[in-house]
Amino acid sequence: MDAERQESQDDQDGTRFWREEREEGAVYNTYLKRVTYLSPARLEDEMVREFSHLMWETQKLRVIKAGTLPRLVEALATVRGELDSSYMNIFLATYRTFATPLQLLQAIVDRYHLLRSQNKRGKSELFEQQQKTLKCVLSVWLDTYHEDFRESPNYPCLTLLENFAREVIPDSDLASRAHNRIERLKKEASSNGAENIQFRFSICDEVDRMIDEEAPKPLTFPDISPRLCAEQLTLRDAELFKKVVPHHCLGAVWGRRDKGGKDAPSVQATVEQFNRVSLRVIATVLKHPDHLKSTSRARLLQKWINIAQELRELKNFSSLRAILSGLQSHPVYRLRRCWSAVPKETIVLFDELSDIFSGENNQLNSRELLMKEATAKFPDLDSQNKSLKRKNMQKRRSWIDNGTVQGTVPYLGTFLTDLTMLDTAMPDITDDGLINFEKHRKEFEVLAQLRLLQSAAQIYNIQYDNRFWEWFDSIRIYSDTESHEMSCAIEPPSESIAKIKKKSASREDSLHTLCDSLGHKPSKFDSSSTPRLGFFCGGEEHNSICSIPDTIAASIGPLVTISHSSSTSSVLSSDSDSQTPFRSSDTCVIRVSMTSGDLSPDTKTHVTHVYKSIMLNNTDHTNTVIEKVLEKYSIDDKPDNFCLLQILPDGELLIPERANVFYALNNSVDLNFIVRRRSEQESLKDRKKGRRRLKKLSL
């Protein structure tokens, strides 16, 4: 970490960055901290305070920045042998990206044996304290991360831990705890068959009961109140979110979706529920294309918007986003006549709910709202509409009078995006071949927010309604092709738009016009303010057309829009130009592309390649950033031959040669950049000057 960057940090705690220190197998950031050797009570004494400047000393603190696995394990104990609890929390939460549980346990065992042998040669309190620290780490690990030890049928980690503890530290209870854990896991595994039999019997009993009693009439969508629907969706979302294993969200884990979600089953379950809700929104609106009138279908749209508002009041941002995604899917969004029949007040409500997930400025609205309401008792509803504002005030008074306390369920896609961007932008291994632990510190900042929200999700007290889920699961969902055909059956595409499509020359324009030919969005909606679909977590993307592997597209399901054109099978990322990556006070992830020398026939600008993400620090100057980009694209050239430009809505911003890019960039727009050869930039400038001269002459 750069000294300049560290000196910019707040010095209120008396800590100041000194230098970077390197040892074999490790790199450390060294800090100097001013501490007093008198108690705070004595410092309050006026006589003592007069000489307080003589009662301080400077201590040297080292924080590991990168290292081998043995050196990272060594850093679990401070120089005094005490446990570094903050470091331990980060380490145990993120180690799976560079080591397996068995590898980590073996490294801790090896470290303990080394300290034990050193202690035998010369009795040392330091070595004894370090051994106690490692025992504490093992105890915390065993109690906190149960899933790391579920390696049936042999349970190698628990077996190694039991044997090690029994032989080396017999005075500890680790051996008995490991043995008991093995026995319990074996018992659970053997009882699974019996539980399945019991489950089948319970189903038979339920069928017999339904025969004996008169079965209740199945629910239909009109029978279900918006509140009931919102509560049941929240119950399911909260259950799934509480079961999310935070380290499953890491980019290096969640990014392995080619394995069908096996590495991150807890995250996959949440994504699947999100898709289930979104697909059922589409299905209920498009059902019976030949029978329902536009006014009847408008009532279905209105009901889903009211359910979304109830979810907002329950602070369930996951199903809220899923419903909005369903309503904004193209087969639903293109139904102009249906949307025009929706009451104006409901449209205003829909717009305000959509603004929560606006992609502008790194989804700032949803992030701020989530942090504001994460642990709040109830939501802080607001509206520009007078009628809605009055209703919200009445609800607020009711919540206060009744002592209402709501939990919180976030939209998990925001965290997955941040962690995937971090994983893409920061290398796992440094140039020295060491594990980059600075990357894991930043990942832990996101995981810590996730853990906080999981505790907030515990607050809900909602009863399960079996009839609702029977209705929910009975809804027939449609494929993308079926949804498109049903939508066109409800409102056929206009001929004029179809003619425009034929005139389109370029492949990209053909795709965009094809989307338009499915039907214009209602004029009441502003597409720039509405959220795009889905769980976007990608680190690299094309400027407009994204090629997504089939395995990833399958896992994302309906949250990507697949072109129906017979001439191409490209997949359009619905978030390709709206999502912005991770950003903090001293770092951010920017997306950079290289320009080729080719000119686009339509825009007459240089064609850009696929975007790649890089981490930008608050000390990076222009040449440093260009050097990172060239390395990303495997281009062997001098940074001086290139220039860096930020893409703005109305043009490009040239970053000066010696500027600090972190402070020179425009923060009010998405952080998209282009690296262009200086010769190309000069020729572009000359062409622009030539066009200006021609304009003046024509005048």
Residue pairs with C-beta under 8 A, 6 or more apart in sequence:
1 17
1 20
1 29
1 65
1 438
2 617
2 619
3 17
3 19
3 20
4 619
5 17
5 586
5 617
5 618
5 619
6 16
6 17
6 29
6 31
7 16
7 17
8 586
8 618
9 17
9 586
13 33
14 33
14 34
14 35
15 31
15 32
15 33
15 61
16 31
16 32
16 33
17 29
17 30
17 31
18 30
18 31
18 32
18 60
19 30
20 27
20 28
20 29
20 30
20 65
21 27
21 28
21 29
21 30
21 62
22 28
23 71
25 67
25 68
25 70
25 71
25 434
26 64
26 66
26 67
26 68
26 71
26 74
26 75
26 434
27 64
27 65
27 66
27 67
27 430
27 432
27 434
28 62
28 63
28 64
28 65
29 62
29 63
29 65
30 60
30 61
30 62
30 63
31 60
31 61
31 62
31 63
32 58
32 59
32 60
32 61
33 58
33 59
33 60
33 61
34 56
34 57
34 58
35 56
35 57
35 58
35 59
36 43
36 52
36 55
36 56
36 57
37 55
37 56
37 57
38 48
38 55
42 48
43 49
43 52
43 55
48 55
62 79
63 87
64 71
64 72
64 75
64 87
64 437
65 437
65 438
66 430
66 432
66 434
66 435
66 436
66 437
66 438
67 75
67 434
67 435
67 437
68 434
68 435
69 98
69 99
69 103
69 104
69 107
69 435
70 107
70 110
70 111
72 91
72 95
72 435
72 437
73 104
73 107
73 108
73 111
74 111
75 84
75 87
76 83
76 84
76 87
76 88
76 91
76 133
76 134
76 137
77 83
77 84
77 129
77 130
77 133
77 134
78 84
80 126
80 129
81 125
81 126
81 127
81 128
81 129
81 130
81 132
81 133
82 129
82 133
83 133
83 136
83 137
88 137
88 140
89 444
90 440
90 441
90 444
91 440
92 137
92 140
92 141
92 144
92 145
93 246
93 247
93 444
93 447
94 247
94 250
94 440
94 443
94 444
94 447
95 104
95 440
96 247
96 250
96 253
97 250
97 252
97 253
97 428
97 440
98 428
98 435
99 107
101 148
101 149
101 151
101 157
102 151
102 156
102 157
102 160
105 157
105 160
105 161
106 160
108 134
108 137
108 138
109 160
109 164
111 134
112 131
112 134
112 164
112 168
113 168
115 127
115 130
115 131
115 134
116 127
116 131
116 168
118 124
118 127
119 127
119 128
119 131
135 169
135 172
135 174
138 161
138 174
139 174
141 148
142 149
142 161
142 174
142 177
142 178
142 181
147 245
148 157
149 155
149 157
149 158
149 181
149 185
150 185
151 157
151 158
152 185
152 186
152 189
153 186
153 189
155 181
155 182
155 185
158 178
158 179
158 181
158 182
158 185
159 178
159 182
161 174
161 175
161 178
162 174
162 175
162 178
162 179
162 182
165 172
165 174
165 175
165 178
166 175
169 175
216 467
218 467
218 470
218 471
218 474
219 467
219 468
219 470
219 471
220 471
221 284
221 300
221 303
221 471
224 468
224 471
226 303
226 306
226 307
226 309
226 310
227 310
228 465
228 468
229 307
229 310
229 468
230 307
230 310
230 311
230 313
230 314
230 316
230 319
231 310
231 314
231 462
232 462
232 464
232 465
232 468
232 469
232 472
233 277
233 307
233 311
233 316
233 319
234 311
234 314
234 316
234 319
234 407
234 409
234 460
234 462
235 460
235 462
235 464
236 273
237 270
237 273
237 316
237 318
237 319
237 409
238 316
238 407
238 409
238 457
238 460
238 462
240 266
240 269
240 270
240 273
241 270
241 318
241 409
241 410
241 412
241 453
241 454
241 457
242 454
242 457
242 458
243 266
243 269
244 266
244 267
244 270
244 412
244 450
244 454
245 264
245 266
246 447
246 450
246 451
246 454
247 253
247 447
248 254
248 263
248 264
248 265
248 266
248 267
249 264
249 267
249 412
249 415
249 416
249 419
249 446
249 447
249 450
250 419
250 423
250 443
250 447
251 419
251 420
251 421
251 422
251 423
251 424
251 443
251 537
251 539
252 423
252 428
253 263
253 264
254 263
254 264
254 267
254 416
254 419
254 420
254 537
255 420
255 423
255 537
255 539
256 263
256 264
257 264
257 551
257 552
257 555
258 549
258 551
258 552
260 551
260 555
261 267
261 268
261 271
261 555
267 412
267 416
268 555
270 318
270 412
271 412
271 535
271 555
271 556
271 557
272 557
273 318
274 318
274 319
274 321
274 322
274 412
274 413
274 535
274 559
275 322
275 556
275 557
275 558
275 559
277 319
277 322
277 323
277 326
278 322
278 323
278 325
278 326
278 329
278 533
278 558
278 559
279 326
279 477
279 478
279 557
279 558
280 326
280 472
280 475
280 477
281 304
281 322
281 323
281 325
281 326
281 327
281 332
282 326
282 329
282 331
282 332
282 477
282 478
282 483
282 558
283 475
283 476
283 477
283 478
284 300
284 304
284 475
285 297
285 300
285 301
285 304
285 326
285 327
285 332
285 335
285 338
286 331
286 332
286 478
286 483
286 486
286 487
286 490
289 486
289 487
289 489
289 490
290 489
294 335
294 337
294 338
294 340
294 341
295 341
297 335
297 338
297 341
297 490
298 338
298 339
298 340
298 341
298 342
301 327
301 332
301 338
301 339
301 342
301 346
302 342
302 343
302 346
304 323
304 326
304 327
305 327
305 342
305 346
305 349
305 350
305 353
306 346
307 323
308 320
308 323
308 324
308 327
308 350
308 353
309 349
309 353
311 317
311 319
311 320
311 323
312 320
312 353
312 356
312 379
312 381
313 378
313 379
313 381
313 395
313 406
314 406
314 407
314 460
315 373
315 376
315 378
315 379
315 406
315 407
315 408
315 409
316 408
316 409
317 356
317 366
317 370
317 408
317 409
317 410
317 411
318 409
318 410
318 411
318 412
319 409
320 353
320 356
320 411
321 357
321 411
321 413
321 531
324 353
324 354
324 357
324 531
325 531
325 533
325 534
325 559
326 332
327 333
327 350
328 354
328 530
328 531
328 532
328 533
329 483
329 533
329 558
329 561
330 484
330 487
330 515
330 518
330 519
330 561
331 483
331 484
331 486
331 487
331 518
332 487
333 339
333 521
333 522
333 525
334 487
334 491
334 518
334 519
334 520
334 521
335 487
335 490
335 491
335 519
336 491
336 519
336 520
336 521
336 522
337 491
338 490
338 491
339 347
339 522
339 524
339 525
340 522
340 524
342 350
345 385
345 387
345 388
347 524
348 383
348 384
348 385
348 388
349 383
349 385
349 388
351 524
351 525
351 526
351 529
351 530
352 383
352 384
352 385
352 388
354 529
354 530
354 531
355 365
355 529
356 365
356 366
356 369
356 531
357 363
357 365
357 366
357 411
357 531
358 364
358 365
358 366
358 529
358 530
358 531
359 531
359 532
359 575
359 578
359 579
359 580
361 580
361 667
361 668
361 669
361 670
362 580
362 581
362 582
362 583
363 414
363 579
363 580
366 411
366 414
367 414
370 408
370 410
370 411
370 414
370 453
371 449
372 380
373 379
373 380
373 408
374 408
374 410
374 452
374 453
374 456
375 408
375 452
375 456
377 399
377 404
377 405
377 406
378 396
378 399
378 404
378 405
378 406
379 406
381 392
381 395
381 396
382 389
382 392
383 389
383 392
398 404
405 459
406 459
406 460
407 456
407 457
407 458
407 459
407 460
408 453
408 456
408 457
408 459
409 453
409 457
410 450
410 453
412 535
413 534
413 535
413 536
413 537
415 446
415 449
415 450
416 535
416 537
417 536
417 537
417 579
417 581
417 582
418 446
418 581
418 582
419 443
419 446
419 447
419 537
420 537
420 538
420 539
421 539
421 581
421 582
421 589
421 613
422 439
422 442
422 443
422 446
422 582
422 589
422 615
423 439
423 443
423 539
424 539
424 540
424 589
424 612
424 613
425 539
425 581
425 582
425 589
425 613
425 614
425 615
426 436
426 438
426 439
426 442
426 615
427 436
427 439
428 435
428 436
428 439
429 435
429 436
430 436
442 582
442 584
442 587
445 584
446 582
478 486
480 558
480 561
480 562
480 564
481 564
484 518
484 564
487 518
487 519
488 518
491 519
493 517
493 518
493 519
494 519
497 513
497 516
497 517
497 519
497 520
498 517
500 513
500 516
500 517
501 510
501 513
501 514
501 516
501 517
504 510
504 512
504 513
505 601
505 602
506 600
506 601
506 602
507 545
507 568
508 544
508 545
509 602
510 565
510 567
510 568
511 545
511 563
511 565
511 568
511 570
511 572
514 563
514 564
514 565
515 561
515 572
521 527
531 578
532 574
532 575
532 578
532 579
533 558
533 559
533 560
533 561
533 574
533 575
534 556
534 559
534 560
534 574
534 575
535 556
535 559
536 559
536 573
536 574
536 575
536 579
538 546
538 548
538 573
539 612
539 613
540 610
540 611
540 612
540 613
541 573
541 576
541 591
541 610
541 611
542 573
542 576
542 610
542 611
543 576
543 593
543 608
543 610
543 611
544 576
544 577
545 570
545 572
546 570
546 571
546 572
546 573
546 576
547 570
547 571
548 556
548 560
548 571
548 573
553 560
553 562
553 571
559 574
560 571
560 572
560 573
560 574
561 571
561 572
561 574
562 571
562 572
563 569
563 570
563 571
563 572
577 670
580 670
580 671
581 588
581 589
581 590
581 591
581 613
581 671
582 588
582 589
583 589
583 671
586 617
586 618
586 662
587 615
587 616
587 617
587 618
588 615
588 616
588 662
588 671
589 613
589 614
589 615
589 616
589 671
590 613
590 614
590 616
590 625
590 665
590 671
590 672
590 673
591 611
591 612
591 613
591 670
591 671
591 672
591 673
592 611
592 612
592 613
592 614
592 625
592 629
592 632
592 672
592 673
592 674
592 675
593 608
593 609
593 610
593 611
593 612
593 672
593 673
593 674
593 675
594 608
594 609
594 629
594 633
594 635
594 674
594 675
594 676
595 606
595 607
595 608
595 609
595 674
595 675
595 676
595 677
595 680
596 606
596 607
596 608
596 609
597 606
597 677
597 680
598 606
598 607
599 605
599 606
599 607
600 606
600 607
606 676
606 680
606 684
608 674
609 633
611 672
612 629
612 632
612 633
614 625
614 628
614 629
614 632
616 625
616 661
616 662
616 671
617 662
618 660
618 662
618 663
619 660
619 662
620 628
620 660
620 661
620 662
621 658
621 659
621 660
621 661
622 643
622 644
622 655
622 656
622 657
622 658
622 659
622 661
623 639
623 640
623 657
624 661
625 644
625 661
625 673
626 639
626 642
626 643
626 644
626 675
627 639
629 644
629 675
630 636
630 637
630 639
630 642
630 675
641 677
641 678
642 675
642 676
642 677
642 678
643 654
643 655
643 657
643 675
643 676
643 677
643 678
643 681
644 654
644 655
644 661
644 673
644 674
644 675
645 652
645 653
645 654
645 655
645 673
645 674
645 675
645 676
645 681
646 652
646 653
646 655
646 665
646 666
646 669
646 671
646 672
646 673
647 670
647 672
647 673
647 674
648 666
648 669
649 669
652 674
653 665
653 666
654 681
655 661
655 664
655 665
656 664
665 671
